[in-house]
Each structure stands twice: as structure tokens, then as C-alpha cells.
Amino acid sequence: MNVVETREQLAAARAAARGTVAVVMTMGALHEGHAALLRTARAEADTVLLTIFVNPLQFAPGEDFDRYPRTLEADLALAREAGVDIAFTPTPQVMYPQGPPAVRVDPGPAADQLEGASRPGFFHGVLTVVNKLFQLTRPDVAYFGEKDYQQLGMIRAMVRDFDLPIDVRGVPTVREPDGLALSSRNRYLAPAERQAALVLSRALRKAAQAPEPVAAGVAEFATEPQVKLDYFVLTDPMLGPAPAHGPARLLTAAWVGGTRLIDNIEVQLP
């Protein structure tokens, strides 16, 4: 595996890449969910390029940028095991050599709901760095996890609206045996909080089987006093208004102690 840190090193590695090039973008602290992305890319592409960059643009003041887990050596070991060809590990100075960018991607009105409502400016930061990494890595295909379902939809919209020649593919959420969606932020949880966090997946499952899904999900959260619900919503697969029947999506976010977690599942309304 070729580990590169600068734009020049990345350009040389990318120029030498052969066949279909896939990118998997991460902020590090890799886990089995990231490994699933990398394995999928490895099975479907000739060259797999991993990026590891904790993007300061998507953290609001007071969020966990400084304490976000940084485990580069372990991340690179996982990447090697997954068959990554190129790992790009830039610093903020490499990504933003002139400082925070004056021009950023405007995600449009969709960024004002769900995660965007709870984290103002979040999707401006996400789409800006993803667009920059697309320009630097020039992939044919990009893989993103469905756990960040709204983010996946926003990236697809950006690729479509900017006419970027990239195939964006979603990979299903990977879960612990007890149902907790894998997240780099799970390592913040104390044992009691880890147990309490199971209410996210439990509420989604119960809601998916209930005649009134949102009411059922909110009621399940009420049984867990350690968890503060942020939102629990039912939408269509494109995050529009909930349909009367057919495919839909349940999405939730909640605070477990000082840690904010998100989750979602696909549902079929009768």
C-alpha cells in the first residue's frame, strides 16, 4: 500500500493507478463499517484509494473536533488488510493551503433539515471537502455508507448537479450483533451509555412494524432516560415527505450522554 501525504505524492500515485479507480473517504478511526466499504470497493474496482482526513469545516464551535479519535497506525493496518492500494492522509494545511476556503459548496435548502437543522453549516463543510477530494483523487466510483443516509443523498445530488463523472454507491449500514450501528463515535460511550444507545436501533425496528411509525419510535425513546432524542422522522427514500405506502426511510438522531449518534433503516409501508 502506498501511503501519501501531499498533493504531489497523491498526483503521482493517481497517475500510476490502473483500471477503474474507487475512492472511500473517511475521517479515520476506522471500524468494520469502513472495512465493509473498502472490501466492496476492492471487489468492484481495480484500484482502491482511501482518504483519511478529519475535516475541520464540518465541525461547529463546541463540537468534538479536538477530541475526535485519531488512530492513524491502526487505520493503515486495517486498510492494508482490506487491500487498499493508495492511502491519502493529508493535514489541514495540505487540504486548505490558503486557510479555510472562502468559496464553499452551497448544499441548498435540503441542508436545513435533519442533520443540517441540528448542525448548521455541517453540509457546507461536508460537500466542500468531498468535492475537493473528488478533484484530487479523480475516482470513477465512490463508496459511502448508508448510516450517514442524508449525507449520501447530498453527495449524490452534488455529483448530479455539478455533472461530475463519478458513480456514487451506497453500502448498507454495518451493525454490532446487538443492533448498534457502527460509528467512530461509539468509542466515546461508557458501558452504561453503550447499553442505553441500543434504543436507537430498537426504536427504528419497532417503528418499522407499527401502524404509526413515528409515534412508536418516539415512545420507545421515552423508555430510556439516559438518551435525549433529537429527531425521529419518516420520509420517502429521497428524504421528501413521507409516502402513504411503499418504500420509505426512518431516520433518527439522539444524544447519549455527551455523544450524538445517528441511525436509519429502510421500511416498506403497507
C-alpha positions in Angstrom: 0.0 0.0 0.0 1.3 3.4 -1.0 0.7 6.0 1.8 0.8 9.6 0.5 0.5 12.8 2.4 1.0 15.6 -0.1 -0.9 16.7 -3.2 2.2 15.9 -5.3 2.5 12.4 -3.9 -1.2 11.8 -4.5 -1.0 13.1 -8.1 1.9 10.7 -8.8 0.2 7.7 -7.2 -3.1 8.5 -9.0 -1.3 8.8 -12.4 0.1 5.4 -11.9 -3.2 3.8 -11.0 -4.7 1.4 -13.5 -8.2 0.5 -14.4 -11.3 1.6 -12.5 -10.4 3.7 -9.5 -12.6 3.7 -6.4 -12.4 6.1 -3.5 -13.5 5.6 0.1 -13.5 8.9 2.1 -13.2 8.7 5.9 -12.2 10.7 8.9 -10.2 7.8 10.3 -10.9 5.9 13.5 -11.8 3.1 11.1 -14.0 0.2 12.1 -15.8 -2.7 10.5 -18.2 -0.4 8.7 -15.3 1.3 6.9 -13.8 -2.2 6.2 -17.1 -3.1 4.5 -16.8 -0.1 2.3 -13.2 -1.0 1.4 -14.0 -4.6 0.8 -16.8 -3.7 -1.6 -14.5 -1.3 -3.4 -11.8 -4.0 -3.6 -14.3 -6.4 -5.1 -15.6 -4.0 -7.7 -12.6 -1.8 -8.7 -9.1 -2.2 -10.0 -7.5 0.4 -7.7 -8.8 1.3 -4.2 -7.9 4.7 -2.8 -8.7 5.6 0.8 -8.7 9.1 2.2 -8.3 9.8 5.9 -8.9 13.4 6.9 -10.6 14.9 9.9 -12.3 17.8 8.2 -12.5 20.9 10.4 -15.0 22.6 8.2 -17.8 20.2 9.3 -17.4 20.8 13.0 -19.2 23.7 14.6 -17.7 25.6 17.5 -18.1 23.4 20.6 -18.3 20.1 18.7 -15.8 17.3 19.1 -13.1 18.2 16.5 -10.3 18.3 19.0 -11.2 15.0 20.7 -12.3 13.2 17.6 -10.4 9.9 17.6 -7.3 9.8 15.6 -5.8 6.3 15.2 -3.7 6.5 12.0 -1.5 3.5 12.6 -4.5 1.2 13.3 -6.3 2.7 10.4 -3.5 2.0 8.0 -3.3 -1.6 9.3 -7.0 -2.1 8.6 -6.5 -0.5 5.2 -3.7 -2.9 4.3 -5.8 -5.9 5.4 -8.7 -4.7 3.2 -6.4 -4.4 0.2 -6.2 -0.7 -0.2 -3.7 0.4 -2.9 -3.3 4.1 -2.0 -4.0 5.8 1.3 -4.1 9.7 1.3 -3.6 11.1 4.8 -3.4 14.9 4.4 -3.1 17.5 7.1 -5.5 20.6 7.1 -2.6 22.6 5.7 -2.4 20.3 2.7 -6.2 20.3 2.1 -6.6 24.1 2.8 -3.2 25.7 1.9 -4.7 29.2 2.0 -6.6 28.6 5.2 -10.4 28.0 5.5 -11.8 28.3 1.9 -13.7 31.5 1.0 -15.7 29.6 -1.6 -17.7 26.6 -0.4 -20.3 24.3 -1.8 -23.8 25.5 -1.1 -25.9 22.4 -0.3 -29.2 24.2 -0.9 -32.4 24.1 1.2 -32.1 20.3 1.8 -29.3 21.1 4.2 -31.7 22.8 6.6 -33.4 19.7 7.7 -32.5 16.8 10.0 -28.7 16.8 10.4 -28.5 20.3 8.9 -31.0 21.7 11.3 -29.2 20.3 14.3 -25.7 21.1 13.0 -25.9 24.4 11.0 -23.2 24.6 8.3 -22.4 20.9 8.6 -23.2 20.0 4.9 -21.4 23.1 3.6 -18.3 21.6 5.2 -19.0 18.0 4.1 -19.7 18.8 0.5 -16.8 21.2 0.2 -14.3 18.7 1.3 -15.9 15.8 -0.7 -15.8 18.0 -3.8 -12.1 18.9 -3.1 -11.2 15.2 -2.6 -13.1 14.3 -5.8 -10.9 16.8 -7.7 -7.7 15.5 -6.1 -8.4 11.7 -6.4 -10.4 11.8 -9.7 -12.2 8.5 -9.0 -14.5 6.6 -11.3 -16.6 5.3 -8.4 -17.0 6.4 -4.8 -18.4 4.4 -1.9 -20.3 5.9 1.1 -22.1 4.2 4.0 -25.9 4.3 4.3 -25.6 5.1 8.0 -25.0 8.7 7.0 -28.0 8.5 4.8 -28.7 12.2 4.4 -25.0 12.8 3.6 -25.1 10.1 0.9 -28.1 11.8 -0.7 -26.5 15.2 -0.6 -23.3 13.9 -2.2 -25.3 12.2 -4.9 -27.2 15.5 -5.6 -23.9 17.4 -5.8 -22.4 14.9 -8.3 -25.6 15.1 -10.4 -25.9 18.9 -10.3 -22.2 19.5 -10.9 -22.0 16.9 -13.7 -19.2 15.1 -12.0 -18.3 11.8 -13.9 -18.4 9.7 -10.7 -20.7 6.8 -9.8 -21.7 7.2 -6.1 -22.6 3.9 -4.5 -24.1 3.3 -1.0 -23.1 0.4 1.2 -25.6 -0.9 3.8 -25.0 0.0 7.5 -22.9 -2.4 9.5 -24.1 -3.2 13.0 -22.9 -4.9 16.1 -24.6 -8.2 17.0 -27.0 -6.3 19.3 -28.0 -3.9 16.6 -26.0 -0.8 17.4 -24.8 0.9 14.2 -21.1 1.1 14.0 -19.7 4.6 14.4 -16.3 6.0 15.2 -18.1 8.0 18.0 -19.2 4.7 19.7 -15.8 4.7 21.4 -16.9 7.7 23.4 -19.6 5.7 25.2 -19.2 4.5 28.7 -20.5 0.9 29.3 -23.9 2.1 30.6 -24.2 4.6 27.8 -23.3 1.9 25.3 -26.2 -0.2 26.6 -28.6 2.8 26.5 -27.6 3.6 22.9 -29.3 0.4 21.8 -32.6 2.4 21.9 -31.8 4.0 18.6 -31.9 0.7 16.6 -34.6 -0.7 18.8 -36.9 2.3 18.2 -36.3 2.1 14.4 -37.2 -1.6 14.4 -40.3 -1.2 16.4 -41.4 1.8 14.4 -41.0 -0.1 11.2 -43.6 -2.6 12.3 -46.1 -0.1 13.8 -49.1 1.5 12.2 -48.0 4.9 13.4 -44.2 4.6 13.0 -43.1 8.0 14.3 -45.3 7.7 17.4 -44.0 4.2 18.1 -40.4 5.3 17.7 -40.7 8.3 20.0 -42.5 6.2 22.6 -39.6 3.7 22.6 -37.1 6.6 23.2 -39.2 7.6 26.2 -38.3 4.3 27.9 -34.6 5.2 28.0 -34.0 8.2 30.3 -30.2 8.3 29.6 -30.9 9.2 25.9 -32.1 12.6 24.7 -34.0 12.4 21.3 -33.0 14.9 18.7 -35.3 13.8 15.9 -37.2 10.7 14.7 -38.8 11.1 11.3 -40.3 9.1 8.4 -39.5 10.3 4.9 -39.6 9.0 1.4 -36.3 7.4 0.1 -35.2 10.8 -1.2 -35.8 12.5 2.2 -39.0 14.1 0.9 -42.4 13.9 2.6 -43.4 10.5 3.9 -45.4 8.5 1.4 -48.7 6.9 2.1 -47.4 3.5 1.2 -44.4 1.8 -0.4 -40.7 2.4 0.2 -39.7 4.9 2.9 -36.9 5.7 5.4 -36.9 6.1 9.1 -34.1 8.3 10.5 -33.2 9.3 14.0 -30.5 11.1 16.0 -30.1 11.3 19.7 -27.7 12.3 22.5 -26.3 9.5 24.6 -24.6 11.4 27.4 -22.3 13.8 25.6 -22.2 11.7 22.4 -24.5 12.3 19.4 -25.4 9.3 17.4 -27.5 8.8 14.2 -29.1 5.8 12.6 -31.7 4.9 9.9 -33.4 2.0 8.3 -35.3 1.3 5.1 -39.0 0.5 5.6 -41.9 -0.7 3.4 -45.2 0.9 4.3 -48.2 -1.3 3.7 
